[in-house]
Amino acid sequence: MDKAGVKMLGVIGDPISHSLSPVMHQFILSREQLPYQYQAFRIKPAQLAVALCSLKKQNFSGINVTLPHKQAVIPLLDKIATEAKAVGAVNTILFQKHGIIGFNTDVKG
């Protein structure tokens, strides 16, 4: 959470400029008057590990993960949910005090 009390969320990928996630998520967050900000980040594959550490240090609550990082992110996680492990891909990450946890929300639809 930043100093103004706004919690940070985002999506990472490369490329990412085409993503509609920031517009869609921010619309819902604003409409529901939730104290979150949702941003897109272009993260090149070679920057992935540093980017995850940086987002955690910046107190991001979580991020969505898109191509090309859905598989590459797995070894960088502290914990991976059963469904993500089963399909070998992560599309959602939560940053918690005790580590970085990966999920796959596509499995259950």
C-alpha positions as a Markdown table, in Angstrom:
| # | Residue | x | y | z |
|---|---|---|---|---|
| 1 | Met | 0.0 | 0.0 | 0.0 |
| 2 | Asp | 1.4 | 3.4 | -0.8 |
| 3 | Lys | 1.3 | 6.5 | 1.4 |
| 4 | Ala | -2.2 | 7.5 | 0.3 |
| 5 | Gly | -3.6 | 4.1 | 1.2 |
| 6 | Val | -4.1 | 3.0 | -2.3 |
| 7 | Lys | -3.2 | -0.7 | -2.9 |
| 8 | Met | -1.3 | -1.5 | -6.1 |
| 9 | Leu | -2.2 | -4.2 | -8.7 |
| 10 | Gly | -0.9 | -4.8 | -12.2 |
| 11 | Val | -0.2 | -7.0 | -15.2 |
| 12 | Ile | 3.2 | -8.0 | -16.5 |
| 13 | Gly | 4.1 | -9.2 | -20.0 |
| 14 | Asp | 6.0 | -8.4 | -23.1 |
| 15 | Pro | 4.5 | -6.9 | -25.2 |
| 16 | Ile | 1.9 | -5.4 | -23.0 |
| 17 | Ser | 0.7 | -2.2 | -24.7 |
| 18 | His | -2.2 | -4.1 | -26.3 |
| 19 | Ser | -3.6 | -5.3 | -23.0 |
| 20 | Leu | -7.1 | -4.1 | -22.0 |
| 21 | Ser | -6.6 | -5.3 | -18.4 |
| 22 | Pro | -5.6 | -1.9 | -17.0 |
| 23 | Val | -8.7 | -0.2 | -18.5 |
| 24 | Met | -11.1 | -3.0 | -17.5 |
| 25 | His | -9.8 | -3.5 | -14.0 |
| 26 | Gln | -9.5 | 0.3 | -13.3 |
| 27 | Phe | -13.0 | 0.8 | -14.5 |
| 28 | Ile | -14.4 | -1.8 | -12.1 |
| 29 | Leu | -12.2 | -0.6 | -9.2 |
| 30 | Ser | -13.3 | 3.0 | -9.6 |
| 31 | Arg | -16.9 | 2.1 | -10.1 |
| 32 | Glu | -16.9 | 0.1 | -6.9 |
| 33 | Gln | -14.8 | 2.8 | -5.1 |
| 34 | Leu | -12.1 | 0.3 | -4.1 |
| 35 | Pro | -8.8 | 1.7 | -3.1 |
| 36 | Tyr | -6.7 | 0.1 | -5.8 |
| 37 | Gln | -4.7 | 1.2 | -8.7 |
| 38 | Tyr | -4.1 | -1.2 | -11.7 |
| 39 | Gln | -1.1 | -0.7 | -14.0 |
| 40 | Ala | 0.6 | -2.5 | -16.9 |
| 41 | Phe | 4.3 | -3.2 | -16.9 |
| 42 | Arg | 6.3 | -4.3 | -19.9 |
| 43 | Ile | 8.8 | -6.7 | -18.4 |
| 44 | Lys | 11.4 | -8.3 | -20.7 |
| 45 | Pro | 12.2 | -12.0 | -19.9 |
| 46 | Ala | 15.7 | -11.1 | -18.6 |
| 47 | Gln | 14.1 | -8.6 | -16.2 |
| 48 | Leu | 11.5 | -10.9 | -14.7 |
| 49 | Ala | 13.3 | -11.9 | -11.4 |
| 50 | Val | 14.3 | -8.3 | -10.6 |
| 51 | Ala | 10.8 | -7.0 | -11.6 |
| 52 | Leu | 9.1 | -9.5 | -9.2 |
| 53 | Cys | 11.3 | -8.4 | -6.3 |
| 54 | Ser | 10.8 | -4.8 | -7.1 |
| 55 | Leu | 7.0 | -5.1 | -7.2 |
| 56 | Lys | 7.0 | -6.9 | -3.9 |
| 57 | Lys | 9.2 | -4.2 | -2.3 |
| 58 | Gln | 6.9 | -1.6 | -3.7 |
| 59 | Asn | 4.1 | -3.3 | -1.7 |
| 60 | Phe | 2.0 | -4.5 | -4.7 |
| 61 | Ser | -0.8 | -6.7 | -3.6 |
| 62 | Gly | -0.7 | -8.8 | -6.7 |
| 63 | Ile | -0.3 | -9.0 | -10.4 |
| 64 | Asn | -1.6 | -10.8 | -13.4 |
| 65 | Val | 0.9 | -12.6 | -15.6 |
| 66 | Thr | 0.7 | -12.9 | -19.4 |
| 67 | Leu | 3.0 | -14.0 | -22.1 |
| 68 | Pro | 5.8 | -14.8 | -22.2 |
| 69 | His | 6.1 | -15.1 | -18.4 |
| 70 | Lys | 3.4 | -17.7 | -17.4 |
| 71 | Gln | 5.9 | -20.5 | -17.2 |
| 72 | Ala | 9.1 | -18.6 | -16.6 |
| 73 | Val | 7.8 | -17.1 | -13.4 |
| 74 | Ile | 7.2 | -20.5 | -11.7 |
| 75 | Pro | 10.8 | -21.0 | -10.4 |
| 76 | Leu | 10.8 | -17.5 | -8.9 |
| 77 | Leu | 7.8 | -18.2 | -6.7 |
| 78 | Asp | 7.9 | -19.3 | -3.0 |
| 79 | Lys | 4.7 | -21.3 | -3.4 |
| 80 | Ile | 2.5 | -22.5 | -6.3 |
| 81 | Ala | -1.1 | -23.5 | -6.1 |
| 82 | Thr | -2.1 | -27.0 | -7.0 |
| 83 | Glu | -4.0 | -26.0 | -10.2 |
| 84 | Ala | -1.1 | -23.9 | -11.4 |
| 85 | Lys | 1.4 | -26.7 | -10.8 |
| 86 | Ala | -0.9 | -29.2 | -12.7 |
| 87 | Val | -1.1 | -27.0 | -15.8 |
| 88 | Gly | 2.5 | -25.7 | -15.6 |
| 89 | Ala | 1.5 | -22.0 | -15.9 |
| 90 | Val | 0.8 | -19.1 | -13.5 |
| 91 | Asn | -1.4 | -16.2 | -14.5 |
| 92 | Thr | -2.0 | -14.6 | -11.1 |
| 93 | Ile | 0.5 | -13.7 | -8.3 |
| 94 | Leu | -0.1 | -12.6 | -4.8 |
| 95 | Phe | 2.6 | -10.8 | -2.8 |
| 96 | Gln | 2.3 | -11.7 | 0.8 |
| 97 | Lys | 4.6 | -11.1 | 3.8 |
| 98 | His | 5.8 | -14.7 | 3.8 |
| 99 | Gly | 6.4 | -14.9 | 0.1 |
| 100 | Ile | 5.2 | -14.8 | -3.5 |
| 101 | Ile | 2.4 | -17.2 | -4.4 |
| 102 | Gly | 1.3 | -18.2 | -7.9 |
| 103 | Phe | -2.1 | -19.3 | -9.1 |
| 104 | Asn | -3.8 | -20.2 | -12.4 |
| 105 | Thr | -7.3 | -18.8 | -12.5 |
| 106 | Asp | -8.0 | -20.1 | -16.0 |
| 107 | Val | -8.3 | -23.7 | -14.8 |
| 108 | Lys | -11.6 | -23.4 | -13.1 |
| 109 | Gly | -13.0 | -20.8 | -15.5 |
